[in-house]
Amino acid sequence: MPSDGYLRFGSNIQILNPGSSPYYVKCGLAPTRPPYALGLSIDISCNLTLELFNSDDNIFESLGRNGLLRVTASKNVKPSAKNVFRIFCLHESQYGRVIRYGEPFVFGLQPDIISSKCNASLQKKLNTDQCLYLASDLQHLGDQNLQPGAQNLYFEVGRPSFLSQWRLEYEDPHLRKEFEGRPVKSDQKLIIKHVRSNKALALEPGFTARTLFGQETCLSVRTYYDSHKLERDVNVWMLATAKQQGLSCISDEQAPHKVLDNTSLESDYAAGSNLSDEKQVHFEQNTNASDA
């Protein structure tokens, strides 16, 4: 991670909910809650060995079709293959460029977590080079949602669409407009908004799911407001730098250019001549993106 502490495209991060707000606990609005890490999980009903044996295509597509691939939050916040994401740029390869508030991007997860859950003869069927992308969609008739107005979270396999785009907002709504377009620092509290629905990523501490990794907490995309019209603590997140041993936070092949707090997005592009290239992320056309 660059010493200036800013988030950049290509950074390996954890999506952490820092826990319950001391103000809510003091006022009796919420119980004390530890930090949670967002990550991949597999439903406990899944026979992974059987799924791998019977799968004729990508195992993750098969798990997704069968409703076995889940997005949950765990109290175990130690960096691991199931909860370390990489931040991808949308169109051009701008590896190493700083990320700014309000700028859309994609969360990608390398799916090698399953390789530890199966024997060596089945590991050759895993395509660990193919990313899983965190996504959500508007509610549809017949959807099973945790709460009214809440959107489900899921992983898109192989190629992200418009449904997998997210953006960051400053935590304090009184300063949100002022920070729009400014660079984002790591390990700082913020709001993660879904681009299509403009709803915030939310922890659902009242709902749990049984997975192959134990009992974990559910997630949704819904903005929860308190009496002051401020986002509640379940909507507050941190993009923490991943300090897993053997996992670099960002490639240091070339030093990123210096970033100033008051520089613009256009300045980043102009100063980006020293940026290194990263794998191109191709987006599929979403024909339903214009549907209300």
C-alpha positions in Angstrom: 0.0 0.0 0.0 1.4 3.4 -0.9 2.6 5.4 2.1 0.1 8.2 1.5 -2.7 5.9 2.6 -5.1 6.5 -0.3 -7.1 3.8 -2.0 -6.2 3.0 -5.6 -7.5 0.8 -8.3 -5.9 -2.6 -7.8 -5.8 -2.3 -4.0 -6.6 -5.5 -2.1 -9.0 -4.5 0.7 -11.5 -5.9 3.2 -15.0 -4.5 3.4 -15.5 -4.1 7.2 -18.5 -2.9 9.3 -16.7 -1.3 12.3 -19.4 -2.4 14.7 -22.2 -0.6 16.6 -22.0 3.1 17.1 -21.3 4.1 20.8 -24.0 6.7 20.5 -26.6 4.1 19.6 -25.5 1.8 22.4 -25.6 4.6 24.9 -29.1 5.6 23.8 -30.3 2.0 23.8 -31.0 2.1 20.1 -28.7 -0.9 19.3 -26.8 -3.6 21.3 -23.0 -3.8 21.3 -21.9 -5.4 18.1 -18.4 -6.4 17.0 -16.8 -5.6 13.6 -17.9 -7.8 10.7 -16.1 -8.6 7.4 -18.1 -9.1 4.2 -17.1 -12.2 2.2 -18.1 -15.2 0.2 -19.8 -18.2 1.8 -21.5 -21.4 0.6 -24.9 -22.7 1.9 -24.6 -25.5 4.5 -26.9 -27.7 2.3 -24.2 -27.8 -0.4 -22.4 -31.1 -1.0 -19.3 -29.4 -2.5 -17.7 -32.6 -3.7 -20.8 -33.7 -5.4 -21.4 -30.2 -7.0 -17.8 -30.2 -8.4 -18.2 -33.7 -9.7 -21.6 -33.0 -11.4 -20.7 -29.5 -12.7 -20.2 -29.4 -16.5 -19.4 -25.7 -16.5 -17.9 -23.2 -14.1 -18.6 -24.4 -10.6 -19.4 -20.9 -9.3 -22.0 -20.4 -12.0 -23.5 -23.8 -10.9 -23.5 -22.8 -7.3 -25.1 -19.4 -8.1 -27.9 -21.0 -10.2 -28.7 -23.4 -7.3 -28.7 -20.6 -4.8 -25.8 -22.0 -2.9 -23.3 -19.2 -3.4 -23.9 -16.5 -0.7 -22.7 -13.1 0.4 -22.5 -12.9 4.1 -20.6 -11.1 6.9 -18.4 -12.9 9.5 -17.1 -11.9 12.9 -13.8 -13.3 11.9 -12.2 -10.3 10.3 -8.8 -11.8 9.7 -7.9 -11.4 6.0 -8.5 -14.6 4.0 -9.3 -15.8 0.5 -13.0 -15.5 1.3 -13.0 -11.8 2.3 -10.2 -10.0 0.5 -11.5 -8.1 -2.5 -9.7 -6.2 -5.3 -11.0 -2.8 -6.5 -11.3 -2.7 -10.3 -11.7 0.2 -12.6 -14.7 0.2 -15.0 -13.4 0.8 -18.5 -9.8 1.8 -19.1 -6.9 0.1 -17.2 -6.0 2.7 -14.6 -4.1 0.4 -12.2 -2.6 2.5 -9.4 -4.8 5.6 -9.8 -6.4 7.0 -6.7 -10.2 6.3 -6.1 -12.4 9.3 -5.5 -15.7 9.8 -3.7 -18.6 9.4 -6.2 -16.6 7.4 -8.7 -18.0 4.1 -9.8 -15.9 0.9 -9.5 -16.3 -2.9 -9.0 -15.4 -5.2 -6.1 -13.8 -8.4 -7.4 -13.0 -11.6 -5.4 -10.6 -14.3 -6.5 -12.5 -17.6 -5.8 -9.7 -19.8 -4.7 -11.4 -20.4 -1.3 -13.1 -23.5 -2.6 -9.8 -25.2 -3.4 -9.3 -25.8 0.3 -12.6 -27.5 0.6 -12.1 -30.3 -2.1 -9.6 -33.0 -2.9 -6.7 -32.6 -5.4 -8.5 -34.6 -8.1 -11.3 -32.0 -8.3 -9.2 -28.9 -8.0 -8.4 -29.0 -11.7 -12.0 -28.1 -12.4 -11.7 -24.8 -10.6 -11.1 -21.7 -12.6 -9.4 -19.5 -10.0 -8.4 -16.9 -12.6 -12.1 -15.9 -13.0 -13.3 -13.3 -10.6 -16.5 -13.1 -8.7 -18.0 -9.6 -8.7 -20.2 -8.2 -5.9 -23.6 -7.2 -7.3 -27.2 -6.4 -6.5 -30.4 -5.7 -8.4 -33.7 -4.0 -7.9 -36.5 -5.9 -6.3 -38.6 -8.1 -8.5 -41.9 -9.8 -8.0 -41.4 -13.1 -6.2 -38.0 -12.2 -4.7 -37.4 -13.4 -1.2 -35.9 -10.5 0.6 -34.9 -10.1 4.3 -36.8 -6.8 4.7 -39.3 -4.8 2.7 -37.4 -2.5 0.3 -34.1 -4.5 0.8 -32.2 -5.8 -2.2 -30.3 -9.1 -2.2 -26.6 -9.4 -2.7 -25.0 -11.9 -5.0 -21.9 -12.6 -7.0 -21.6 -12.2 -10.8 -19.3 -14.8 -12.3 -16.7 -14.0 -15.0 -17.9 -10.7 -16.4 -19.4 -7.8 -14.4 -22.4 -5.8 -15.5 -23.9 -2.5 -14.5 -25.4 -4.3 -11.5 -22.0 -4.7 -10.0 -21.0 -1.1 -9.9 -20.6 0.7 -6.6 -19.5 4.2 -5.4 -18.3 5.7 -2.1 -19.8 8.5 -0.1 -18.3 10.4 2.8 -19.8 9.3 6.1 -20.9 12.7 7.4 -23.8 13.9 5.2 -23.1 17.5 6.1 -19.7 17.3 4.4 -20.6 14.8 1.7 -21.0 17.4 -1.1 -17.7 19.0 -0.1 -15.8 15.6 -0.3 -17.4 14.6 -3.7 -14.5 14.0 -6.1 -11.8 14.0 -3.4 -9.5 11.0 -3.0 -10.6 8.3 -0.6 -8.3 7.2 2.3 -8.1 3.6 3.4 -9.4 2.6 6.9 -11.9 5.5 6.9 -15.6 5.2 7.7 -17.8 5.7 4.6 -21.0 4.7 2.9 -21.0 2.2 0.0 -23.8 3.0 -2.5 -25.1 0.7 -5.2 -25.0 2.8 -8.4 -28.2 1.5 -10.0 -30.5 1.8 -7.0 -28.7 4.5 -5.0 -29.2 2.4 -1.9 -26.5 1.7 0.7 -24.8 -1.6 1.6 -26.3 -2.8 4.9 -25.5 -5.3 7.6 -28.5 -7.2 8.8 -27.6 -8.3 12.4 -31.0 -9.7 13.0 -30.7 -12.3 10.3 -28.2 -15.2 10.1 -27.4 -17.9 7.6 -25.9 -21.3 8.1 -22.9 -21.9 5.8 -20.0 -24.3 5.4 -17.9 -21.7 7.3 -20.3 -21.6 10.2 -23.2 -19.3 11.1 -22.8 -15.9 9.5 -24.7 -12.7 9.4 -26.8 -11.7 6.4 -26.4 -8.6 4.2 -28.7 -6.5 2.0 -28.7 -3.2 0.0 -31.0 -0.8 1.8 -30.4 2.6 3.5 -31.5 2.7 7.1 -32.0 6.2 8.6 -32.3 7.3 12.2 -34.5 10.0 13.6 -32.0 12.7 12.3 -32.2 11.3 8.8 -28.6 10.0 9.1 -27.5 6.6 7.9 -27.4 4.1 10.8 -24.3 2.2 11.8 -25.4 -0.8 9.8 -24.7 1.3 6.7 -21.3 2.4 7.8 -18.3 0.6 6.4 -14.5 0.7 6.1 -12.3 -0.4 3.2 -9.4 -1.7 5.2 -6.1 -2.5 3.7 -5.6 -6.3 3.5 -2.5 -7.2 5.5 -2.7 -11.0 4.9 0.8 -12.6 4.9 2.0 -13.2 1.4 -0.7 -10.9 -0.1 0.5 -7.5 -1.3 -2.0 -4.6 -1.0 -1.0 -3.3 -4.4 1.7 -3.9 -6.9 4.8 -1.8 -6.4 6.1 -2.2 -9.9 5.8 1.5 -10.4 5.3 4.2 -7.7 1.9 5.9 -8.0 1.9 9.6 -8.6 1.5 12.0 -5.7 -2.1 12.8 -4.8 -3.3 16.1 -3.4 -6.5 16.4 -1.5 -7.8 19.2 -3.7 -6.8 17.6 -7.1 -9.5 16.7 -9.5 -10.3 13.5 -11.4 -9.0 15.1 -14.6 -5.7 15.8 -12.9 -5.4 12.1 -12.0 -5.7 11.2 -15.7 -3.2 13.9 -16.7 -0.7 12.7 -14.1 -1.2 9.0 -14.8 1.6 8.5 -17.2 3.4 6.3 -14.7 0.5 4.0 -14.0 1.1 0.3 -14.6 -1.4 -1.8 -16.5 -3.8 -4.2 -14.9 -6.0 -6.9 -16.3 -8.8 -5.4 -18.3 -12.3 -5.9 -16.9 -14.8 -6.3 -19.6 -18.5 -5.5 -18.9 -21.3 -7.4 -20.4 -24.3 -5.5 -21.8 -27.2 -5.5 -19.4 -30.4 -5.2 -21.4 -32.5 -4.8 -18.2 -30.5 -1.8 -16.9 -33.1 0.6 -18.0 -36.0 -1.2 -16.4 -37.5 0.5 -13.4 
